[in-house]
Structure formats: C-alpha cells, structure tokens
C-alpha cells in the first residue's frame, strides 16, 4: 500500500515514463525508486529522419539514451571498402551508448535517427547514481545482452523447477562434492583387506595409488560382485589383479556437468578428483551429484546402455524429455542440455548396434559415423538420422564384398533407430545407403571429389558431411581422414569462398527495419528457429573453423578454438555464443511446451507468443548472426 501511495504522489509525467520503462529490460527488473530517479532526471528529445543523435566528434559521452519511439542506426566507416556501413539498429526500449559512457570516452559509432525518433536521455551524474545503486541496471550496463540472456535462462530454470524443489547448479566445482581424504591402498594389498577397509569406512570404492599418490586404479563393490560371480581371482590376490586400471580423473575446478557427462558416456559411477600435480585429493560418485540422484542422467544412460531388448530402448526414450526438464531445473544451459540429449542419443545408437552385433555380427570391424547436428553434439528432442559407415577392407576382400555384408546389418539398425524415435532421413543420408557405407580409401576419394568439384549439391552436403564424428567403433581411421580433409580445405581458397557464399544463403530473419521476416511456406507469422536462427551461426562458424584447421565439430567449441587462434575477437565470440545459446534455449522450451500439449514437434514459433523480453533478445540474437555474417562477407570479399 505504501508503494501505491508513493506512486500516486509522483507527477503524471514521471509515472508515464516509469510505465514505459517497466515494459523493457533491464528496467523491468529495477526498483521503483530507481525508475523514478531515471524518470525525474530524463529529458525527451525529438530527432527527424537522418538527424545525428551522437557522433565520435562530440567528445566524451555525457548522456545516456533510451529509444522511446522510432529507431537509431549505428554507422561506421569501413576503411578497406572506403564506405560507411550500418553496424546496428536499435528500437523502442533499447539503450545507447553503454561502452562509451562507462569508459568515459567518445563513442566510436555515429548514431543516426532512422525515421522520426524520440529518445529519453539522462545526464552523466544521474547515470552514475543509477549505476551505483541499482544492481540489475549495473549488471546490464556491464554485460549487455548477456545479462538479459541470464534472465531468460533463469526463467526457464525456475519454470522447470516448479514441481521439483531446490537444486544444485551443474556449474558447481567438484571440490564442493568431492569426499576429502578418500580411502586408498597400495596395488599389493590383498582384495580381502581392501574390501575390509571399504567396509570399515562405509564406502563403495577404494582408489589404488602409487607412492606419489597418483591414482593407478579403482576397485568398487561392483568389481567385487563380478569377481565372485565369474571366479576371476581369490580374495587373497593383490588388488592390482582385479582393479580397473587408469581410473577417470578430473580436476577440482571441473564442474558437476563435466563429471555427469563422463559418467553417462562411460557408464561408471565414481571419479577421482586430482590437483594440478595429478595427485588424488578426493572422490565423487554419481550419488554425490545432484542431491542424491534427483537428476538421474547417469542412471538413465546406464539403463539405456545395458538394455537387453529393443522394446526397452523404445520405452526409455520417453524419459529423455523428463530429464531435459530436470536438467534445466538444475541450472543446465542450452549448450549443456543439447550435449546431454546427444550423449543419450549416442548411448542409444551404440546399444542398438551392440544388440544387433550379438544377434547377427557381420564379422567386419566398422566405425559408425554420425553427421549434422548429432555430429556437432547439438541435437534436441526433434531429430532424424544422419549416419554412415567407415570400414577398413580386410586382406583378401574387395570393398564391395565388405559392403555386401554390412548393408543388411545397417538397414536393420536404421529401422530399429527409427522405432526409438530417430526418424528415417528423407534424403537417405543413412548407413544403409551404399554411397555412405565406404572404406577409408573410398571416403578419402569421395572427399577429394567433394572438395574439388564444389557443385551446388556438394555445398548443400557440406552442412552435413563436414560436421562428422564417430559414435561406435575404432576412431583412428576417421581422425586420419579428417586431418586430410582439413588440410585440403585449408589449401583450397576457392572451396572456402564457395562455402562462405553458401553459408550466406541462410539469412537471419530480420528486415532492414528490424522487424521479423517470416517463413514463406504457408505457415502464418512463423519463424523457423533452426533454419533461420541457428543455421546462420552454424554455417558461418563452420567456414572459419574448416579454414583454420579446427577439427572440433561443436559450434560453441569451434568459436572457443577460433578465439584461441585469434580468428575471432573474444568479445565478439562471447556475444555470438550468447545469441546462439538464447535461440537454442527458446527452441528447447518450445519443444517442451509442444510435448506438454501432446503436439508434433516442430522448429516453428510465432514471436507474438513470446513475452517482450524474449522478443527483444531474439531480435538481438538475430542481429548478432548478421554481424557474424558481415565478418564472413568481409573475410571472403563477398
């Protein structure tokens, strides 16, 4: 009531400005007193189309602006091209110039009115007061769209947590979880005494270390059960005979997410935590993570990985959606969630392959390849199959003879994966296609033709086959193949330029007036978040990565590698990663909502269904995609 009384005593103009500000981030998160401070010190100014609002020639910036109506266009002179380029456009509710006023320097960008425009402005003193007193405002000024992205992620997280109670963040360092002074023994200790030591300390594992306290093995109760059931050795044998050698280790600074992914990938339940010198300092188990398995990633991955029937795998796929909700609730960001989904998909694919090898082993070693979004480890709940086979032809056999054995096996696997929810690829990019079941030599020849020909079809294929990794089988042949492919692409400037030109066909869905550009396939007022939103980032980053010898296929990790190679500026890369992650987060949330409504999954959304903050950040994310494409255009002179 007091706040209402105070509000009623404020001048009408102040209340009007506060009402406007409250509709836009970051002001929507600020206290009323801080909004009132802004409103009471604000001046409303009109600028006609083409008027300069702020220029580098004006000297040190003394005012902070918010667009109330209209648009502001940022312009910079491109010395190389000797022309003025538009670097950004901002619209209602957006602020400028953040970096310049915080740095107490002139702006480097000329700000011009694009159409009749009204701006609210406050002087430097009022800005400093708000910067000092309002945490949401200060956070936004220092981090820009990244701070808004945090708010979107927090809302997604809180929504997922609604029925789950409290959580532990997946970003928490392992030193928070790790059991200090873990139970250890020497390699020569008899198994009987090792088990007794575990029993005395009420633990499920014991770490075997050398004289320097480096972990050399681990022995668990599960190992004990296996030893007794299979009668592999006696209780008086030294523990080194039965221990699992070279246990998986992570540093104390690694986070819970990394630990969970390793456990899910390899189906083990314990990790050693080591210091900088690789000395054991603690242990973490799957129980320690996520408050006694509230999030059951490791258990679900193990259940999938040990399923004995196809029908079990089919039924387990419904648990993945529940797990996505749980992971969002535990603080996983969109990049982590797509890796979780991909990891569970990988485990499913491997299990389908293992079950079929048990039933009908083709008798030929092979590597099961995956392409596209699964190759990038960027799959969501909506996915189809993009896979192939790489094999080394045994002596005395021809490539065709090997293919004759592998293709029926691959066809069964493709069909069973379809039963598990991985829809058959409409373009037949599948291992059962003879053109994608090839020897290492044939794959090498295929890529030589692929790169040298540079046909329109090959450029379309580049978005599939140049994002490739192994899911099952030996990896050495694939690594050698990728090294050759990357070397050829680095030496082929024409292919790079054609790849870049093809990448620019995926335009972000923004008009020149910053309105959304909707898809033209009959869907009313829809945006395709995959093709229009994510693809511009994926395609552009791929070109830079291939041209600079980055073997990693994941888009976010490619950006990190390009920063290390000084191809991307770190600040630009962070903005592009944030934007990409935001689009992915909105896409995943949309998929979860479709599942709740029992609707078929699609990548389409109507932006009118989003709240103002999501619409604004979606626009900003698409603008970042435009900036990335401008860098691609400039690099390849397109």
C-alpha positions in Angstrom: 0.0 0.0 0.0 2.8 2.4 0.8 4.3 1.9 -2.6 0.9 2.8 -4.2 0.6 5.9 -2.1 4.2 7.0 -3.0 3.5 6.3 -6.7 0.3 8.4 -6.6 2.2 11.4 -5.3 4.6 11.4 -8.3 4.0 13.8 -11.2 2.0 12.3 -14.1 5.0 12.7 -16.4 7.2 10.7 -14.1 4.6 7.9 -13.7 4.2 7.8 -17.5 8.0 7.5 -18.1 8.2 4.8 -15.4 5.4 2.9 -17.0 7.2 3.0 -20.3 10.5 1.8 -18.8 8.8 -1.1 -16.8 7.9 -2.7 -20.2 11.5 -3.1 -21.2 14.6 -4.9 -19.8 16.6 -4.1 -17.7 14.2 -1.5 -16.3 11.6 -4.2 -15.7 13.8 -5.6 -13.0 14.7 -2.4 -11.3 13.2 -0.9 -8.1 10.5 1.8 -8.4 12.7 4.3 -6.6 15.5 3.8 -9.2 13.0 4.1 -12.1 11.6 7.3 -10.5 15.2 8.6 -10.3 15.6 8.0 -14.1 12.2 9.5 -14.9 12.7 12.6 -12.8 16.1 13.3 -14.5 15.0 12.4 -18.0 14.6 14.7 -21.0 12.6 13.7 -24.0 14.1 14.8 -27.4 12.8 14.5 -30.9 15.1 13.7 -33.9 14.0 13.8 -37.5 14.9 11.1 -40.0 18.7 11.3 -40.7 19.5 13.6 -37.7 22.7 12.8 -35.9 22.0 11.9 -32.3 25.5 11.1 -31.2 28.8 11.4 -33.0 32.5 10.5 -32.3 33.2 14.2 -32.9 31.1 15.1 -29.9 33.9 14.2 -27.5 33.5 12.3 -24.2 29.9 11.0 -23.9 27.9 12.8 -21.2 24.4 11.4 -21.8 22.7 8.0 -21.6 19.8 7.4 -24.1 16.8 5.2 -24.3 14.8 4.9 -27.5 11.2 5.8 -26.7 9.8 5.7 -30.2 11.4 5.1 -33.6 14.9 3.6 -34.4 18.5 4.5 -34.1 21.0 3.3 -36.7 24.7 2.9 -35.9 27.2 3.8 -38.7 30.9 3.3 -39.0 33.3 4.0 -41.9 34.9 0.9 -43.4 38.5 2.0 -44.3 39.2 -1.1 -46.5 36.0 -0.7 -48.5 36.0 3.1 -48.2 32.3 3.3 -47.4 30.0 3.9 -44.5 28.3 0.7 -43.1 25.4 0.2 -40.8 26.7 -1.7 -37.8 23.4 -2.0 -35.9 19.9 -0.7 -35.5 18.1 -0.4 -32.1 14.5 0.3 -31.4 12.0 1.0 -28.7 13.2 0.4 -25.1 16.8 -0.2 -26.1 19.8 1.9 -24.7 22.9 3.5 -26.0 25.9 4.1 -25.8 26.8 1.7 -23.0 30.6 1.1 -23.6 31.4 4.8 -24.2 29.6 6.3 -21.2 31.0 3.6 -18.8 34.5 4.1 -20.3 34.1 7.9 -20.2 35.2 8.2 -23.8 33.8 9.4 -27.1 31.6 6.9 -29.0 33.3 5.1 -31.9 30.0 4.8 -33.7 27.8 7.6 -35.2 24.2 7.2 -34.0 21.6 8.5 -36.5 17.8 8.6 -36.4 16.2 6.2 -38.8 12.8 7.8 -39.3 11.2 10.2 -36.8 12.5 9.2 -33.4 12.0 10.2 -29.7 14.7 9.4 -27.1 14.8 9.8 -23.4 18.2 10.9 -22.0 19.8 11.4 -18.6 23.0 13.3 -17.8 26.1 11.5 -16.6 25.5 12.3 -12.9 22.1 10.6 -12.9 23.5 7.7 -14.9 26.3 7.2 -12.3 23.8 7.2 -9.4 21.7 4.5 -11.1 24.9 2.5 -12.0 25.9 2.6 -8.3 22.6 2.0 -6.7 20.8 -0.5 -9.0 22.3 -4.0 -9.3 20.1 -5.0 -12.4 21.0 -1.8 -14.1 24.7 -2.1 -13.4 24.7 -5.8 -14.5 23.1 -4.8 -17.8 25.5 -1.9 -18.4 28.5 -4.1 -17.8 27.3 -7.2 -19.7 24.6 -6.1 -22.1 22.6 -8.8 -23.7 24.5 -11.5 -21.7 22.7 -10.3 -18.6 19.3 -10.5 -20.3 20.2 -14.0 -21.5 20.8 -14.9 -17.9 17.3 -13.7 -17.0 15.8 -15.8 -19.8 17.7 -18.9 -18.6 16.7 -18.2 -15.0 13.0 -18.1 -16.0 13.4 -21.3 -18.0 15.1 -22.8 -15.0 12.5 -21.6 -12.5 9.7 -22.9 -14.7 11.3 -26.3 -14.9 11.8 -26.3 -11.1 8.2 -25.5 -10.3 7.5 -29.1 -9.3 11.0 -30.2 -8.3 12.0 -28.1 -5.3 15.5 -26.9 -4.7 18.5 -27.8 -6.8 22.3 -27.7 -7.1 23.9 -26.0 -10.0 25.6 -28.0 -12.6 28.3 -25.3 -12.7 29.3 -26.1 -9.1 33.0 -27.1 -8.9 33.7 -30.7 -8.0 35.6 -29.6 -4.9 32.2 -28.9 -3.4 31.1 -32.5 -3.9 34.4 -34.4 -3.5 34.9 -36.7 -0.5 38.1 -35.4 1.2 40.7 -38.0 2.4 39.4 -40.7 0.1 40.0 -44.3 1.1 43.2 -45.6 -0.7 45.5 -48.6 -0.8 48.6 -49.8 -2.5 48.5 -52.2 -5.5 49.8 -55.1 -3.4 47.1 -55.1 -0.8 45.1 -58.3 -0.8 41.5 -57.9 -2.1 40.2 -59.2 1.3 41.9 -56.3 3.1 40.8 -53.8 0.5 37.2 -54.9 1.0 37.5 -54.8 4.8 38.9 -51.2 4.5 35.9 -50.2 2.4 33.5 -51.8 4.9 35.1 -50.1 7.8 34.7 -46.7 6.2 31.3 -47.4 4.7 32.3 -46.5 1.1 31.6 -48.2 -2.2 35.1 -47.8 -3.7 38.8 -47.7 -2.9 41.4 -45.9 -5.0 44.8 -47.7 -5.7 47.6 -45.1 -5.7 51.4 -45.2 -6.3 54.0 -43.8 -3.9 53.3 -40.3 -5.3 49.6 -40.6 -4.6 48.8 -40.7 -8.3 45.6 -42.8 -8.9 46.6 -46.0 -10.8 43.4 -48.0 -10.4 40.0 -48.2 -8.7 38.2 -51.1 -7.1 34.4 -51.0 -6.4 31.7 -53.2 -4.9 30.5 -53.9 -8.4 34.0 -55.2 -9.3 33.8 -57.4 -6.2 30.4 -58.9 -7.3 31.8 -59.6 -10.8 35.0 -61.2 -9.4 33.0 -63.6 -7.2 30.4 -64.4 -9.9 33.0 -65.1 -12.6 35.6 -66.5 -10.2 38.4 -64.5 -11.8 40.7 -64.5 -8.7 40.8 -65.2 -5.0 40.3 -62.8 -2.1 44.0 -63.2 -1.2 45.1 -62.0 -4.6 46.6 -58.5 -4.8 44.0 -55.8 -5.7 46.0 -54.8 -8.8 44.9 -58.0 -10.5 41.2 -57.1 -10.3 41.2 -53.3 -10.2 40.1 -51.1 -13.1 43.3 -49.5 -14.3 43.8 -45.8 -15.2 40.6 -44.5 -13.5 39.0 -41.4 -14.9 40.2 -38.2 -13.2 39.0 -34.6 -13.2 40.5 -31.5 -11.6 38.9 -29.9 -8.6 37.9 -27.0 -10.7 35.9 -29.1 -13.2 32.2 -28.8 -12.7 29.4 -31.2 -12.0 28.2 -31.1 -15.6 31.5 -32.4 -16.9 31.5 -35.2 -14.3 27.9 -36.2 -15.1 28.7 -36.3 -18.9 31.7 -38.5 -18.3 29.8 -40.9 -16.1 26.9 -41.1 -18.6 29.3 -41.6 -21.5 31.3 -44.4 -20.0 28.7 -45.9 -17.5 30.8 -45.7 -14.4 29.8 -44.4 -11.0 33.0 -42.9 -9.5 35.5 -40.2 -10.5 38.9 -39.3 -8.9 39.4 -35.6 -8.2 43.1 -34.6 -8.6 45.1 -31.4 -8.1 47.5 -29.7 -10.5 50.2 -32.4 -9.9 47.7 -35.2 -10.7 47.7 -36.2 -7.0 44.5 -37.6 -5.6 42.6 -35.2 -3.4 39.1 -36.6 -3.4 36.4 -38.8 -4.9 33.0 -38.0 -6.3 30.2 -40.5 -7.0 27.0 -40.3 -9.0 25.2 -40.2 -5.7 27.1 -37.1 -4.7 25.9 -35.3 -7.8 22.5 -33.6 -7.9 21.4 -34.2 -4.3 21.2 -38.0 -4.2 20.4 -38.5 -7.8 17.5 -36.1 -8.1 18.7 -35.7 -11.7 19.3 -39.2 -12.9 21.4 -38.7 -16.1 24.0 -41.3 -15.2 21.4 -43.9 -14.2 19.3 -43.3 -17.3 22.4 -43.6 -19.6 23.5 -46.8 -17.8 19.9 -48.3 -18.2 19.9 -47.4 -21.9 23.5 -48.7 -22.3 22.7 -52.1 -20.7 19.2 -52.7 -22.2 18.7 -56.2 -23.4 15.8 -55.6 -25.8 14.8 -53.1 -28.4 11.4 -52.5 -26.7 13.2 -51.4 -23.6 15.1 -48.8 -25.5 11.9 -47.6 -27.2 10.2 -47.2 -23.8 13.2 -45.4 -22.3 13.2 -42.6 -24.9 10.2 -41.0 -23.2 12.4 -40.5 -20.1 14.7 -38.2 -22.0 12.1 -35.4 -22.1 11.6 -35.7 -18.4 15.4 -35.5 -17.9 15.6 -32.3 -20.0 13.1 -30.6 -17.6 15.2 -31.8 -14.7 18.5 -30.6 -16.2 17.0 -27.2 -16.9 15.8 -27.1 -13.3 19.4 -27.9 -12.1 20.9 -24.9 -13.9 22.0 -26.5 -17.2 22.2 -24.0 -20.0 21.1 -24.8 -23.6 24.6 -25.9 -24.7 24.7 -28.4 -21.8 21.2 -29.7 -22.5 21.8 -30.4 -26.2 25.0 -32.2 -25.2 23.0 -34.2 -22.7 20.4 -35.1 -25.3 23.2 -36.0 -27.8 25.0 -38.1 -25.3 21.8 -40.1 -24.5 21.2 -40.5 -28.3 24.8 -41.7 -28.7 24.3 -44.3 -25.9 21.0 -45.4 -27.6 22.7 -45.8 -31.0 25.6 -47.7 -29.5 23.2 -50.1 -27.7 21.2 -50.7 -30.9 24.4 -51.6 -32.7 25.6 -53.8 -29.8 22.3 -55.7 -29.7 22.4 -56.3 -33.5 26.0 -57.4 -33.4 25.1 -60.0 -30.7 22.2 -61.2 -32.9 23.9 -61.1 -36.4 27.5 -60.0 -36.3 28.5 -59.0 -39.9 32.1 -60.1 -38.9 33.7 -56.9 -40.2 35.0 -54.2 -37.9 33.5 -50.8 -38.7 33.1 -47.3 -37.4 29.5 -45.9 -37.2 29.6 -42.2 -38.3 27.2 -39.5 -37.4 26.8 -36.2 -39.3 25.0 -32.9 -39.0 23.6 -31.8 -35.6 24.5 -35.1 -33.9 28.0 -34.8 -35.3 28.1 -31.4 -33.7 26.6 -32.7 -30.5 23.7 -30.2 -30.9 20.7 -32.4 -31.0 17.3 -31.5 -29.5 14.3 -33.7 -29.0 13.4 -33.2 -32.6 15.9 -35.2 -34.6 16.3 -37.5 -37.6 19.1 -39.9 -38.7 22.2 -38.7 -40.5 24.7 -41.6 -40.3 27.2 -43.6 -42.3 29.8 -46.4 -42.0 33.6 -46.3 -42.4 35.5 -49.6 -42.7 38.9 -50.9 -43.5 38.8 -53.6 -46.1 40.3 -56.9 -44.8 43.0 -58.5 -46.9 41.6 -60.8 -49.5 38.3 -59.0 -49.7 37.1 -56.2 -52.0 35.2 -53.0 -50.9 32.0 -54.3 -52.5 32.3 -57.7 -50.7 32.5 -55.9 -47.3 29.6 -53.7 -48.3 27.5 -56.7 -49.1 28.0 -57.9 -45.5 27.5 -54.5 -43.8 24.5 -53.1 -45.7 21.8 -55.5 -44.5 23.1 -55.0 -40.9 23.0 -51.2 -41.4 19.4 -51.4 -42.8 18.2 -53.2 -39.6 20.0 -50.7 -37.4 18.4 -47.7 -39.3 15.0 -49.3 -38.9 15.4 -50.0 -35.2 16.7 -46.5 -34.6 13.5 -45.2 -36.2 11.5 -47.3 -33.7 13.4 -45.5 -31.0 12.3 -42.1 -32.3 15.2 -41.2 -34.7 13.1 -40.7 -37.8 14.5 -42.1 -41.1 16.3 -39.4 -43.1 14.2 -38.2 -46.1 17.4 -37.6 -48.1 18.6 -41.1 -47.4 21.7 -39.8 -45.5 21.9 -43.2 -43.7 24.4 -46.0 -43.3 22.1 -48.4 -45.3 22.8 -46.2 -48.4 25.6 -47.9 -50.3 27.1 -44.4 -51.1 27.6 -43.9 -47.4 29.0 -47.3 -46.4 32.5 -46.9 -47.6 36.1 -48.0 -47.0 38.6 -45.4 -45.6 40.1 -45.2 -49.1 36.7 -44.6 -50.7 35.8 -41.9 -48.1 39.0 -40.2 -48.9 38.3 -40.3 -52.7 34.8 -39.1 -52.0 36.0 -36.1 -50.1 38.6 -35.3 -52.8 35.8 -35.1 -55.4 33.6 -33.3 -52.9 36.1 -30.5 -52.3 37.4 -30.2 -55.9 34.1 -30.3 -57.6 32.3 -27.6 -55.4 29.0 -28.3 -57.1 25.8 -26.7 -55.6 24.8 -30.1 -54.3 28.2 -30.6 -52.6 27.9 -27.2 -51.0 24.5 -28.3 -49.6 26.1 -31.5 -48.4 28.8 -29.5 -46.7 26.4 -28.7 -43.8 26.0 -32.4 -43.2 29.3 -34.2 -44.0 31.8 -31.6 -42.7 30.3 -32.0 -39.2 31.2 -35.6 -38.6 32.3 -37.8 -35.7 32.4 -41.5 -34.6 29.8 -42.9 -32.3 30.9 -46.5 -32.3 34.0 -48.5 -33.3 37.6 -47.5 -33.8 38.4 -43.8 -34.4 41.9 -43.8 -35.8 40.8 -44.1 -39.5 38.3 -41.2 -39.0 40.9 -39.0 -37.4 43.3 -39.6 -40.3 40.5 -38.9 -42.8 39.6 -35.6 -41.0 43.2 -34.5 -41.0 43.4 -35.0 -44.8 40.1 -33.2 -45.3 41.1 -30.2 -43.2 44.5 -29.9 -45.0 42.8 -29.9 -48.4 40.2 -27.3 -47.4 42.9 -25.0 -45.9 44.8 -25.1 -49.2 41.7 -24.6 -51.3 40.8 -20.9 -51.2 38.1 -21.3 -53.9 36.3 -24.0 -51.9 36.4 -21.9 -48.8 34.9 -18.9 -50.7 32.1 -21.1 -52.1 31.4 -22.5 -48.7 31.2 -18.9 -47.4 28.9 -17.9 -50.2 26.7 -20.9 -49.4 26.6 -20.0 -45.7 25.4 -16.5 -46.5 22.2 -18.1 -48.1 20.9 -18.7 -44.5 19.9 -15.1 -43.7 18.7 -14.2 -40.1 15.0 -13.4 -40.1 15.3 -9.6 -39.8 14.2 -7.0 -42.3 16.2 -3.8 -42.8 13.8 -2.2 -40.3 14.5 -4.8 -37.6 11.1 -6.4 -38.0 10.9 -10.2 -38.1 11.0 -11.8 -41.6 8.6 -14.8 -41.5 9.0 -18.1 -43.4 7.3 -18.3 -46.7 6.0 -21.9 -46.7 2.4 -21.1 -45.8 2.9 -21.1 -42.0 1.4 -17.8 -40.8 3.7 -15.5 -38.9 6.2 -18.2 -38.1 10.0 -18.2 -37.6 12.0 -21.3 -38.1 14.4 -21.3 -35.2 16.6 -24.0 -36.8 17.0 -22.8 -40.4 16.6 -19.0 -39.8 18.0 -18.7 -36.3 20.7 -21.4 -35.6 21.8 -22.2 -39.1 23.4 -18.7 -39.8 25.7 -19.2 -36.8 26.4 -22.9 -37.6 27.2 -22.3 -41.3 29.4 -19.2 -40.8 31.4 -20.7 -37.9 31.9 -23.9 -39.8 33.6 -22.0 -42.6 36.0 -20.2 -40.3 36.7 -23.5 -38.4 37.5 -25.5 -41.5 39.6 -22.8 -43.0 41.7 -22.6 -39.8 42.2 -26.3 -39.1 39.7 -26.7 -36.2 38.7 -30.4 -36.1 36.1 -30.0 -33.4 32.5 -30.0 -34.8 30.6 -28.4 -32.0 29.6 -24.8 -32.8 30.3 -23.3 -29.4 33.6 -25.1 -29.1 34.6 -24.1 -32.6 34.1 -20.5 -31.5 36.4 -21.0 -28.5 39.1 -22.5 -30.7 38.8 -19.6 -33.2 39.3 -17.2 -30.3 42.5 -19.1 -29.3 43.7 -18.8 -32.9 43.0 -15.1 -32.9 40.5 -15.5 -35.8 37.6 -14.2 -33.6 37.7 -11.4 -31.1 36.9 -12.8 -27.6 34.1 -10.2 -27.0 32.5 -10.8 -30.4 32.7 -14.6 -29.8 31.0 -14.3 -26.4 28.2 -12.2 -27.9 27.8 -14.8 -30.7 27.8 -17.7 -28.3 25.2 -16.0 -26.1 23.0 -15.2 -29.0 23.2 -18.8 -30.4 22.5 -20.2 -26.9 19.5 -18.0 -26.5 17.9 -19.2 -29.7 18.6 -22.8 -28.8 17.1 -22.2 -25.3 13.9 -20.8 -26.8 13.7 -23.6 -29.2 14.1 -26.2 -26.5 11.5 -24.6 -24.3 9.1 -24.5 -27.3 9.7 -28.3 -27.8 8.9 -28.9 -24.1 5.7 -26.9 -24.4 4.7 -28.9 -27.5 5.3 -32.2 -25.7 3.1 -30.9 -22.8 0.3 -30.2 -25.3 0.9 -33.6 -27.0 1.7 -31.8 -30.3 4.0 -32.9 -33.0 7.5 -31.3 -32.5 8.5 -28.5 -35.0 11.1 -25.7 -35.1 8.5 -23.0 -35.8 7.4 -20.4 -33.3 5.2 -17.3 -33.5 7.1 -14.4 -32.0 3.8 -12.9 -30.9 3.6 -15.8 -28.4 6.8 -14.6 -26.7 7.0 -12.0 -24.0 8.6 -8.6 -24.8 11.9 -9.6 -23.2 12.2 -12.8 -25.3 11.2 -11.0 -28.5 13.8 -8.3 -27.8 16.6 -10.8 -27.1 15.6 -12.9 -30.1 16.0 -9.7 -32.3 19.3 -9.0 -30.7 20.4 -12.6 -31.3 19.5 -12.4 -35.0 21.4 -9.1 -35.2 24.4 -10.9 -33.8 24.0 -13.5 -36.6 24.0 -10.6 -39.1 27.3 -9.3 -37.6 28.9 -12.7 -37.9 27.8 -12.9 -41.5 29.2 -9.5 -42.1 32.6 -10.8 -40.9 32.3 -13.7 -43.3 31.5 -11.3 -46.1 34.4 -9.1 -45.3 36.9 -12.0 -44.9 36.0 -13.6 -48.3 35.2 -10.3 -50.1 31.6 -11.5 -51.0 
